Amino acid sequence: MAGFKALKGQGHAPTLFMAFLYFDMSFMVWTMLGPLATEISEALAATGFMITEGQKATLLSLPILSGAFLRIVLGFGVDKFGAKATALVAQAIVIAALLSAYMMGETITYNALLLIALGLGFAGASFAVALPQAGQWYPPKSQGTVLGLAGAGNIGVVIDFLFAPKIAELWGWQSVFLVGAVMAIAVFVAYLFLAKNAPESIYKARPKKLIDYAKLLKDKDTWWFNLFYAVSFGGFVGFAGYMQVYLMNVYQADMSAIGLDILDEANVKVVAGYFGALCIFAGAVLRPVGGAIADKMGGVKSLYIFFGSVTALAMLNATVSLPFGAAIVVLFLIMANLGMANGAVFQLVPQRFGKDIGIMTGIIGAAGGLGGTALIKTFGWSKGAFDGYGAGFMIVAAVVLVAIMGISLVKTRWRTTWGVHSGGII
């Protein structure tokens, strides 16, 4: 509460609010294809195109992949043209993609959907715009609170799973894109009038160059953080994007028998959305909790706990055929630990790369997107190759275990070098 009180009389509250709203709307749009995967598959089948599990995974992972690389592109845009202009251009592209999907409707093709998915990647790149724009208005002592508020927009993915399946049931799946476009236009207009770039008297931009990125990419710690965030955020956004497909493929019958009187197929998709939202909500809201735990016990120790829990839970899902209720608990705990791990990773990053945190946010954020892409493709491959997800969960467990081994390799060096003067607990 003290952190929020400290913001009074500082910065620019309308810009902070619009940064949150822009990021929330963008995160919702970025992951929109996930909860609509079943409806889209059926629409394509009606046109004679039978989508494979691999093609479905490619479609769901493409916004995550393009968003990863576009974070770096938009980061350059923020430096050169300012955060507001960059955000408006990115939002306009996203709105165009949403309206295109709606207008094509039932006649949409798989290749057209791939282009739509690329456009939605601009929404995922909003991280590189919203957070810097909010932070530029406030002093260093308030950055944690400010970036936490702006970054809370990742709750948008929960909104997807709560409402997208129900909207699709009532008015058709293509109407979800229209609703998203209307919301995006409303945010665009509000952002146009309310958000402002920080004046030079408060913040003076120091444009980044390619050589700045190249220099940091030569630092081995950059790659360790890339690995850790590819596992934590990549796991979170990957599971979020594939959650509805997984639940429908494995537990459709169970969701039809949870006590509701009558469930047709569309209702089951809605139920899948609700349970998916529950699991994703855990990861979205517990990120700051993970950061707070890391502040108290150190980022290294907390990552051991979070990653160790994910490894055990993934192995459990890989080796045991869990009933629906137990599976939801396991998915909830996996997402909770991945969300907290996100906070723990970014408890360490500013301590190691405090002077280059802007560049590192772009680099590590891109790694997180790549991790999410890899996870979705892994589950698509597992389903296609083995008609199940055991192999996929086994690979997830193995990758997280590699990250744990990486923490063991670097912890002593970190604690005895930059950690000595970092000002926080390593």
N, C-alpha and C positions, 0 to 999 in steps of 0.2 A: 504494500500500500504506500510505503514511503517513497518508492520509486515513482509511482504515479503522481503523488503530490509534488514531487520535484519538477515535474513537467509544467506545472502551473506558471504562467507568465513567461515561458520559454518557447522558442520555436514557432511553429505555425500549425495550430490544431487542425484546420481544414485540410491541409496537405497530408498530415499524418492520417487523418480519417480516410481520405481518398486513396492513399497508398494502401491501406488495409483493404478497402472496398475493391480496388482494382486488382489486388493480389488474390482476394477471395473469389471474385468473379472469374479471374483468369485460371485459377487452380481448378475451379469447378468445370470450366470449359475444356481445360487441358485433358482431363480424365473422363470426358463425357462418353467416349466410345465404349468404355468398359461396361457400365451397367446396361448398355443397349446392344451388347454383342449378340445375344440370342435373337433379338428382333431383327437386327441387320442381316444375320445369317439367313433367317427365314425369308426376308425380302429379296435377298440375292437368289435364294433357291427358287423363288417364284418366277424369276426371270430366266431360269435355267442354269444358273451358276451355282454349283455345289461347292461351297468353301471348305477347304481342308483345315485341320487343326493348325498346321503350320502357317497357312495364309491368314487365319484368324489371329494367331499370335503376332504375325508381322504387322497386321493392321493396328492392333492394340498397342504395339510397342513403338510404332512410327512417331506418334506425337511426343513420346518420351525421348526418343532418340534425337529428333529434330530440335526439341526444346533444350536438350543438353548443349548442342553446338550453338544454338541461337543465343544462349545466355552470354556467351563470349562476344558474339556479334552485337547484341544490344548493349553490352557493357562499353564497347567502343562508341556506340551511338550516344550513350549518356555523356561520355567525355566530350565528344565533338559537337553534338547538337543540343545537349541538355536533356535532363530526364523527362520533362514534360513532352517535348516534341517526339522523343523516341517512343514514349508510352502511347501517344496518340496514333502514331503510324502503326505500331504493333497491334493496337486494339482494332484499327480499321481493317487490317488484314484478317484478323480473327473474325470480325463481324461478317466480312465478305465470305469467308469459308463457311460459316454457319448458315448464312442465307443461301449459299449455293447448294448446300446439302439439303436444305428444306425444299428449295424449288425443284431439285431433281427428284426428290421424293421416292416413290416406288420404282421409278425407272433408273435409279442410280446404279452404276456399275462398280465393280471392285476397284478398277483402276482409278475411277473418279474418287472413290473413298480414300484411296491412298493419297491423292492430292489434297483432299480435305484434311486428312491426318497431318500432312506436312504443315498446312496452314495453322492448325491448332497448336503446333509446336511453338508458335509465337506467344501463345498464352502461357505455356510452361516457362518461357524465358523471362516472364514478367518479374521473377525473383531478382534479376539483375538490374531492374529499373526501380521497382517499388521500394526496396530496402534502402538503396543509396539515396533516393529522393527524400525519404522520410528522415534518414540519419543526417543528411547535410544541414538540416535546420537546427540540430540540437548539439550541445556540448558533449565532449567525450564521456563525462560522468553519467550521462543519461542514455548512452547508446544501447546498453543492454535492455532497458525498458522499452525504448523506442523501437528497436529492431524486433523485440519480442512482440510488440503490438502489431507492427506491420506484417511480420512473418506469421502471425496467427491466422492469416488468410488461407493457410493450407487446409483449414476446416472445410473449404469449398468442395473437396472430394466427397465429404460426408453428405453434403446437400445433394450431390449427384445421385448417390445410392438411395437416399430417402425419397426423392421426388421423381427422378427420371423414369423408373419403371411404371409408376402410377400414371404419369402424364402419357406415356406410350400406350398404356392400357386404355385410357379414356379417349384419346384423340389420334392415336397412331404414333409410331416411333419418330417419324419425320417432324412431328410437332415439337418434339423436345429441342430440336435445333432452332426452331422458330422462337420458342420461349427463351432459349439461351441467347439468341440474337437480340431480342427485345431488351433483355436484362443488360446485355453488353452495350447496347446503344444508350440506355439510360445512364449507365456508369460512365460511358464516353462523354456524354453531355455534362454530367455533374463534374467529372474530372476536368473538362475543358474550362469550366468557370471557377472551380474551387481550388484546384491544385496549382501551386506556384513553385518555380525553381528558387532555391535559396540565393539571395543576393550575394555579391562578392564580398560585402562587408562581413558576412557570416561564414561563407564557404567559398574558397577559391579553388577551382578545379585544376587538377594536375593531370592532364591527359596521359593515358597509358599508351605505350607503344608496343609493337610486337616484340621488341628486344626485351621489354620488361617481363613478358610472359616467358620468353625463351630462357631468361636468366633463372626464373623460379623453377622452370621445368628441369633444370640441371641439378636442382637441390633434391637429394634423395628423400628428404622428409616430405616434400610435396607429393611424391608417389606413395608414401606410406599413408598420408592423409587421404589421398585419392582412393586407395584400397579400402580404408575404414569407412569412408562415406559412400563408396559404391556399394558396400555391404549394408550399411544402415539405411540411408535414404533410398538407395536403389532397391533394397528389400521392401521398404515401406511403399514406395510408389509402384513397384512391380506387382506386389500382392494386391494393392488397391486396384490397379488396372485389370487384373486377371480374376479378381474375387468372384464376380458374378458368373463367369464362365466355369470356374472351378466348382462353385456350389451347385450350379445347374447340372453339370456333368456327373457329379458324384452323389449329390443328396436331393435330387429333385423329388424322388418318391417320399423321402423323409419329410420334406417341406410341405408335401401334400397331405400329411397326416399329423400335423402339429395341433389339431384340435379345432380348426375352423370347420364350419358346417359344410360349405361347398367351395371347392377350389378348382377353377379351370386352369388351363396352362398359363394364361396371362397373370392370374393371381399368384401362381407359384413364383413367377419372375419378380413380382412385387415383394413377396416374402423374402426371396433371395436378396433383394435390394436392402431390405430392413436389416437382415442379419449381417450382410456385408458392411452396411453403414456402422453397425455396432462395433465390429472389429476394427474398421478403419478409424473410427472416432477415438479409440484407445491410443493409436499411434499419433494422431493429430494433436490431441490435447496434452499428451504426456511429454512432449518434447521439452518444454521448459522445466518440467519436473526432473528429467534426466540431467539437464544443465545444472539445476540446483543440487542434485545428489553429487554430481561431479565437482561442484564447488566445495562440497563438504569433505569428500573422501578422495578426490583427485580423479582426473579423467581416465587415467590408465586403469585404476582399480574398478571404477564403475563400468568401463567397457568390458573388462573381464566378466563381470556379473551379467551385463546385458547380452553380450555375444555368447557367453556360455549357456545362458537360458535359451537363446534362439537355437543354438546347436542341438541341445537336448530335445527341445520341442519338435524341431524339424526331423530329427532321427525317429522320434516317436511316431510322427505322422507317416514317415517313410516305411516303417516296419510293422505298424499295427493298423488294422482296419477299424477305425474309430467310429462309434455311433455318432449320429448327427450332433447331439448335445455336447458330447465330449470334443468333437471336432471344432465346434464353435468356440469352446473354451480355449482350446489349443491355439486357434487362429487369433483369438483376442489377445492371448498372452504373447504370441509371436509379434503381433503388431505393436503391442504396448512396449515390449523390450526394444524393438527397432526404433520406435519413436523416441524413447529415452536415450538410446544410443546416438541418435542424431544430435540431441542436446549435448551429450558428453563429448562428441567429436568437436563441436564448436565451442566447447569450454577450453579445449586445447589449442585450436587453430589460432585464435588471437594472441595467445601467449607465445607461440612460436613465430608467427608472421604478423605481428601487430602493425608494422609499418607498411605492409603490403596486403592488408586484409581485403581491400577491394578486389585486387587481382586474384587473390587466393579464393575468394568467394566464387568468382566465375569459374576458375579451374576446377575446384572441388565440386561445385554444383554440377558442372558438366560430367564429372566422374560419377556423381550420383545418378544422373540421367542414364548414363551408359549402363550402370549396374541394373537399373530398372528394366532397361531394354533386354539385357541378357537374361534376367529372371523370367520375363514373359516368354521369350523365345525358348528358354529351357523347359518351361512347363508345356508349351505347345509341342515341342519335340517329344517330351515324355509321353504325353497323351497320344500323339500320332504313332509313336514307335511301340509303345507297350500297352496302349489303351488304359492308362492309369497314370497316377502322379507320384508313385513311390520313388522312381528314379529321379524325378525332379526334386523332391524333398531331400533325397540323399545328396544330390549335387549341392543344394543350398547349404546343407549341414557341413559338407566338406569345405566349401568356400568360406563359410564363417569360421570354421576351425583354422583355416589358413590365416585369416585375419587375427585370430587369437595368438597364433604362433608369431605373427608379425609384431604384435604388441610386446610379446616376451623378448623379441630380438632388440627392440628399440628403447624399452622403458629405462634401462640403466643409463644408457647414453643420454637420453632426454633429461633425466633427473640430475645428471652430473654436469650437463653443459648449459643449454639455454634455460632449463628448468630452474636453475639456481637463482636466476635474476628475473624470472618471469612475473613474479608478484602473485602467483596463484599456486594451488596444489596440483602437482603433476601426478 
